[in-house]
């Protein structure tokens, strides 16, 4: 089966159509796409108007900002936890890591 390639303008148009339609699935079917592919495009800032995270219908600007900040906080906490574990692992070593 031949791999279909879509240009950026088509992707932007598809994202806009998915906003107008009642559902991503409906827009994807109309365009002959898989709904998961269209969802990925909707979440990509290059195709959704530069938004880091697609807005959910019914959420105010403040609620969208809270969602974005919560996600950023979760990522920062995850990075911190990983670094803490790495420091713990390297500090328990036999001292071989500090000898030069």
GILIN-V921106 format. One record per backbone hydrogen bond with DSSP energy under -1.0 kcal/mol. NH is the residue of the N-H (numbers start at 1). CO is the residue of the C=O. E is the energy in kcal/mol with one decimal. If there is no record, write none. Layout:
NH_CO_E + NH_CO_E
This chain:
11_7_-1.9 + 12_8_-2.5 + 13_9_-2.3 + 14_10_-2.6 + 15_11_-2.3 + 16_12_-2.3 + 17_13_-2.4 + 18_14_-2.2 + 19_15_-1.2 + 20_16_-1.5 + 21_17_-2.6 + 27_23_-1.8 + 28_24_-2.9 + 29_25_-2.4 + 30_26_-1.9 + 31_27_-1.7 + 33_28_-3.1 + 38_34_-1.7 + 39_35_-2.2 + 40_36_-1.9 + 41_37_-1.9 + 42_38_-2.3 + 43_39_-1.4 + 44_41_-1.1 + 47_44_-2.0 + 48_44_-1.4 + 50_45_-1.8 + 59_56_-1.8 + 64_60_-2.3 + 65_61_-2.3 + 66_62_-2.4 + 67_63_-2.3 + 68_64_-2.3 + 69_65_-2.7 + 70_66_-2.6 + 71_67_-2.1 + 72_68_-2.2 + 73_69_-2.5 + 74_70_-2.4 + 75_71_-2.2 + 76_72_-2.3 + 77_73_-2.7 + 78_74_-2.1 + 79_75_-2.4 + 80_76_-2.4 + 81_77_-2.5 + 82_78_-2.2 + 83_79_-2.4 + 84_80_-2.5 + 85_81_-2.1 + 86_82_-2.3 + 87_83_-2.5 + 88_84_-2.3 + 89_85_-2.4 + 90_86_-2.5 + 91_87_-2.3 + 92_88_-1.2 + 99_95_-1.1
